[in-house]
Amino acid sequence: MPSRIATDLAELARLASDGGLDLRQVALRVKTDLLLATPCPPPEDMDAFRAMAEALIPVVDEATATILARKLASWPHAPREALAALRNRGGEVLAALIKHDMPLSATEIEEIADEGDDEAKTALAGRRDLTSSASIALAGCGSAEIDAALVANGAASLPHAALDLLLPRAVGTPALGAALLARADLPVSELTPLFLQASLEKRLAMIDAATAREALAPSPRPATLPGEQISALIATALSDRRNAFTALAHAFGGDARFATAMANDASRQLAALALIGCGAAPEDATRFLIGLGDEAARSVERIFALVELMRALQPAVARRLAQQIGGIAPRSSRSGVLQPAMDPSGTSARPSAERAPVRGIVQEVRRRLGGGAD
């Protein structure tokens, strides 16, 4: 670019800053576009741009500053002074810089995650170079917008501590749960709290993982409910559906939140798991489920599918699954030793002989439900 243009634009910048001519928006954008179109801008042009940027960026309107931020954020020749002036404006301008890959050190990334405003944090959540500490800090914000951006960012790993913060919110937010289940880098065994949202294949993988972990590290055996208590549960289901879930939650060792989770689960899978986890026979559990008299109880296909599920699981495995789904127990330990069978999301599979019993159950469930996934 001829030095004459640099001289002319520098004079425009002087006039604009002195108030003699209001060309602030136009002059800065034109100069920026001219430089971006030049592969190797001459030093005199960069000096002129630096002077213009320092003078005008603090006073141009928000829309112009945001446009400049998008253009200059990742430009290798962007003067530090221009980026600093844009960054100092904060808000939407800073968010645009972050989103469009302005160079940031790990320390700067973590400072923004800890102290930035919501716009900056949301933009940061989508960065490829997000650090683990920043991910944990962002997950701790409790913002639906930040959560969505963080989970959608498949280019950055999601550390366990961040996942622990996100999962309880994902249980009650289907869109967030679906986004977590769609990530290829997360073992399905880590996502068991989302069992009720998962596809049949992923639920199979979660059952496999719980079965394998139970075999490796058996849970303490709870006392099996006496027959009269199970009969009382069935009687309550027939007469008072709401109190039936409260009674079952109490028998299982859960609280009111667990009762609410069972009541809100129209599939009745959580209640079925809780019943088997309490030591109820599949036949008694089925009587309880039918006694509820709801939509699931009136569907022969769905009752058959629940019966097959209950027959496929040992009480300890059903209890482990129900605890994780209901949020009343910590998720399985991550020793790194066990690699249970998973879907194609990235973990290794155990020999097919170990999968055969549960695989047959899932095929039967598929047949009854017409092959659909929840």
C-alpha positions in Angstrom: 0.0 0.0 0.0 1.6 3.4 -1.0 2.9 5.5 1.9 0.8 8.3 0.5 -2.4 6.5 1.7 -0.8 6.0 5.1 -0.1 9.7 5.3 -3.6 10.7 4.3 -5.3 8.4 6.7 -3.0 9.5 9.6 -4.2 13.1 8.8 -7.8 11.9 8.9 -7.2 10.3 12.3 -5.7 13.6 13.5 -8.7 15.6 12.3 -11.2 13.1 13.7 -9.5 13.1 17.1 -9.3 16.9 17.1 -13.0 17.1 16.4 -12.6 18.9 13.1 -14.1 16.0 11.0 -16.2 13.1 12.3 -14.7 10.3 10.2 -13.9 8.1 13.1 -16.0 5.1 12.2 -15.3 5.2 8.4 -11.6 6.0 8.6 -10.8 3.3 11.1 -12.8 0.6 9.2 -11.3 1.6 5.8 -7.8 1.6 7.2 -8.4 -1.8 8.8 -9.7 -3.4 5.6 -6.8 -2.0 3.6 -4.3 -3.5 6.0 -6.0 -6.8 6.2 -5.9 -7.0 2.4 -2.1 -6.5 2.4 -0.1 -9.7 3.0 2.9 -7.9 4.6 1.9 -4.3 5.6 4.8 -1.9 5.4 6.1 -0.5 8.7 5.0 3.0 8.0 1.4 1.8 7.4 1.4 -0.1 10.6 2.7 2.9 12.5 -0.1 5.0 11.0 -2.7 2.4 11.9 -1.3 2.1 15.4 -1.7 5.8 16.0 -5.2 5.8 14.5 -6.3 2.8 16.6 -5.0 4.3 19.9 -6.8 7.6 19.1 -10.1 6.3 17.8 -10.9 2.9 19.3 -11.8 4.4 22.7 -14.4 6.7 21.1 -15.9 4.8 18.2 -19.4 3.3 18.7 -19.9 -0.2 20.0 -20.9 -1.7 16.6 -17.7 -0.4 14.9 -15.5 -1.6 17.8 -17.1 -5.0 17.7 -16.5 -5.3 13.9 -12.9 -4.3 14.4 -12.5 -6.9 17.2 -13.8 -9.7 14.9 -11.4 -8.6 12.2 -8.3 -8.0 14.3 -8.6 -10.7 16.9 -6.6 -13.4 15.1 -4.7 -11.2 12.6 -1.0 -11.9 13.0 0.0 -8.3 12.4 -2.5 -6.7 14.8 -0.7 -4.1 16.9 -0.8 -4.9 20.6 -1.9 -1.4 21.3 -5.0 -1.8 19.1 -5.9 -5.1 20.8 -5.4 -3.7 24.2 -7.7 -0.7 23.3 -10.4 -3.1 22.1 -10.0 -5.3 25.1 -10.4 -2.4 27.5 -13.8 -1.7 26.1 -15.1 -5.0 27.6 -18.6 -6.2 27.0 -19.5 -7.3 23.5 -16.1 -6.1 22.1 -14.1 -8.2 24.5 -16.4 -11.2 23.8 -15.8 -10.8 20.1 -12.0 -10.8 20.6 -12.2 -13.9 22.7 -14.6 -15.7 20.3 -12.4 -14.9 17.3 -9.3 -16.3 18.8 -7.4 -13.4 20.1 -4.1 -14.8 21.5 -4.5 -15.5 25.2 -2.2 -17.1 27.7 -3.4 -19.9 30.0 -3.3 -17.4 32.9 -5.4 -14.9 31.0 -7.9 -17.6 30.0 -8.3 -18.6 33.7 -8.6 -15.0 34.8 -11.5 -14.4 32.4 -13.1 -17.6 33.5 -12.9 -16.5 37.1 -13.5 -12.8 36.8 -15.0 -12.0 33.4 -18.6 -10.9 32.7 -21.1 -13.3 31.3 -20.5 -12.3 27.7 -16.8 -12.9 28.0 -17.3 -16.3 29.8 -19.7 -17.5 27.2 -17.3 -16.6 24.4 -14.4 -18.2 26.3 -16.4 -21.5 26.8 -16.2 -22.1 23.0 -12.4 -21.7 22.8 -10.3 -24.6 21.5 -7.5 -23.7 23.9 -9.7 -23.7 27.0 -7.7 -25.0 30.0 -9.1 -27.6 32.5 -9.1 -25.1 35.3 -11.1 -22.6 33.2 -13.6 -25.3 32.2 -14.2 -26.1 35.9 -14.6 -22.4 36.7 -17.1 -21.9 33.8 -19.1 -25.0 34.8 -19.4 -23.6 38.2 -21.1 -20.4 37.0 -24.5 -22.1 36.8 -25.4 -20.2 33.6 -27.5 -22.1 31.0 -25.8 -20.1 28.2 -22.3 -20.9 29.4 -23.2 -24.5 30.0 -24.5 -24.9 26.5 -21.3 -23.3 25.0 -19.0 -25.4 27.1 -20.7 -28.7 26.4 -20.9 -27.9 22.6 -17.1 -27.2 22.6 -15.9 -30.6 21.5 -12.5 -29.3 20.7 -11.7 -28.8 24.4 -11.7 -31.6 26.9 -14.2 -31.6 29.7 -12.5 -32.5 33.0 -14.3 -34.7 35.5 -14.7 -31.9 38.0 -16.6 -29.9 35.3 -18.7 -32.8 34.3 -19.7 -33.4 38.0 -21.0 -29.8 38.1 -22.8 -30.1 34.7 -24.5 -33.4 35.1 -27.1 -32.4 37.8 -28.3 -29.6 35.6 -28.3 -31.8 32.5 -30.6 -34.2 34.2 -33.3 -31.5 34.3 -32.3 -29.9 31.0 -32.9 -32.2 28.0 -31.0 -30.1 25.5 -27.9 -30.0 27.8 -28.3 -33.7 28.5 -28.5 -34.5 24.8 -25.4 -32.4 24.1 -23.4 -34.3 26.8 -24.6 -37.6 25.4 -23.5 -36.6 21.9 -19.9 -35.9 22.9 -17.6 -38.5 21.6 -14.9 -38.0 24.2 -17.0 -38.8 27.3 -17.2 -42.5 28.3 -20.9 -43.5 28.6 -20.2 -44.8 32.1 -19.6 -41.2 33.2 -23.0 -40.2 31.9 -25.2 -42.8 33.8 -27.2 -40.0 35.5 -28.5 -39.3 32.0 -29.8 -42.9 31.7 -33.4 -41.9 31.2 -32.4 -39.5 28.3 -30.1 -41.9 26.6 -30.7 -44.1 23.6 -31.1 -47.8 24.0 -27.5 -48.5 22.9 -26.1 -46.1 25.5 -28.4 -47.4 28.2 -27.0 -50.9 27.4 -23.5 -49.5 27.7 -24.4 -47.9 31.1 -25.8 -51.2 32.3 -22.7 -53.0 31.1 -20.5 -50.5 32.9 -22.5 -50.8 36.2 -22.4 -54.6 36.0 -18.7 -54.6 35.5 -18.0 -52.2 38.2 -20.2 -54.1 40.6 -18.2 -57.2 39.8 -15.0 -55.4 40.4 -16.0 -53.5 43.6 -19.2 -54.9 45.0 -21.5 -52.4 46.8 -22.5 -53.1 50.4 -25.6 -55.3 50.4 -28.6 -53.4 51.7 -31.3 -55.3 53.7 -34.0 -56.8 51.4 -37.4 -55.3 52.1 -39.6 -57.8 54.0 -42.6 -59.1 52.1 -45.1 -57.1 54.1 -43.4 -53.8 53.2 -43.4 -54.7 49.5 -47.1 -55.6 49.8 -47.7 -52.2 51.5 -45.9 -50.5 48.6 -48.1 -52.3 46.1 -51.2 -51.3 48.0 -50.1 -47.7 48.2 -49.5 -47.7 44.4 -53.1 -48.8 43.9 -54.6 -46.1 46.1 -52.3 -43.1 46.1 -49.8 -42.7 43.3 -47.9 -39.7 44.8 -47.4 -41.3 48.2 -46.4 -44.5 46.4 -43.3 -42.7 45.1 -42.6 -41.2 48.5 -42.8 -44.6 50.2 -40.6 -46.2 47.6 -38.0 -43.4 47.9 -38.0 -43.9 51.6 -37.6 -47.7 51.3 -34.8 -47.2 48.8 -33.0 -44.7 51.0 -33.7 -41.7 48.9 -35.3 -38.3 49.7 -38.1 -36.2 48.4 -36.0 -35.3 45.3 -35.6 -39.0 44.5 -39.4 -39.4 44.9 -40.0 -36.5 42.5 -37.5 -37.9 40.0 -39.4 -41.2 39.9 -42.8 -39.4 39.7 -41.5 -37.3 36.8 -40.1 -40.2 34.9 -43.0 -41.2 32.6 -41.0 -44.3 31.4 -41.1 -45.7 35.0 -37.6 -47.1 34.5 -36.2 -45.3 37.6 -39.0 -46.8 39.7 -38.4 -50.2 38.3 -34.7 -50.0 39.1 -35.5 -48.8 42.6 -37.9 -51.7 43.2 -35.3 -54.3 42.1 -32.6 -52.4 44.0 -34.8 -52.9 47.1 -34.9 -56.6 46.6 -38.4 -56.8 45.2 -39.0 -59.7 42.8 -39.8 -58.7 39.2 -43.4 -60.0 39.7 -44.0 -57.8 42.8 -42.3 -54.8 41.1 -44.6 -55.3 38.1 -47.6 -55.3 40.4 -46.5 -52.0 41.8 -45.9 -50.5 38.3 -49.3 -51.6 37.1 -51.0 -50.5 40.2 -49.9 -46.9 39.5 -52.6 -46.9 36.7 -50.7 -44.4 34.6 -49.9 -44.4 30.9 -47.0 -46.8 31.3 -49.2 -49.2 33.3 -51.8 -49.2 30.5 -49.2 -50.1 27.8 -48.6 -53.8 27.5 -45.5 -53.2 25.4 -44.0 -50.8 28.0 -44.7 -53.1 30.9 -43.2 -56.0 29.1 -40.1 -53.9 28.4 -39.8 -53.0 32.0 -40.2 -56.6 33.1 -37.4 -57.6 30.7 -35.2 -54.8 32.1 -35.9 -55.9 35.7 -35.2 -59.5 35.0 -31.9 -58.7 33.4 -30.4 -56.9 36.4 -29.1 -58.1 39.7 -30.4 -56.1 42.6 -27.0 -54.6 43.3 -26.6 -53.4 39.7 -30.2 -52.0 39.7 -29.5 -50.2 43.0 -26.2 -48.7 41.6 -28.0 -47.5 38.5 -30.9 -46.0 40.4 -28.6 -44.2 42.8 -26.7 -42.6 40.0 -29.8 -41.7 38.0 -31.5 -40.3 41.1 -28.5 -38.3 42.2 -28.3 -39.8 45.7 -24.9 -41.4 45.4 -21.5 -40.4 44.0 -20.8 -41.6 40.5 -18.5 -44.6 40.0 -14.8 -44.2 40.9 -12.5 -43.3 38.0 -9.5 -45.5 38.9 -8.5 -45.9 35.3 -8.2 -49.6 35.7 -11.6 -50.7 34.3 -12.6 -50.2 30.7 -16.2 -51.5 30.4 -18.0 -52.0 27.2 -19.2 -48.8 25.6 -20.7 -47.5 22.4 -18.5 -46.2 19.6 -17.8 -43.1 21.6 -14.3 -44.2 22.4 -13.9 -46.8 25.1 -13.0 -50.4 24.5 -15.5 -53.3 24.5 -15.4 -56.4 26.6 -15.7 -59.8 24.9 -19.1 -60.3 23.2 -19.8 -63.3 25.4 -20.2 -61.0 28.4 -22.7 -58.8 26.6 -24.9 -61.6 25.3 -27.5 -61.7 28.1 -28.1 -57.9 28.2 -27.9 -57.6 24.4 -30.7 -60.1 24.1 -32.8 -58.0 26.5 -32.2 -54.9 24.5 -33.1 -56.6 21.3 -36.3 -57.7 22.8 -37.1 -54.2 24.1 -36.4 -52.9 20.6 -38.7 -55.4 19.1 -41.5 -54.5 21.5 -40.9 -50.7 21.0 -40.5 -50.9 17.3 -36.8 -50.2 17.3 -37.1 -46.6 18.6 -34.7 -44.8 21.0 -35.7 -42.5 23.8 
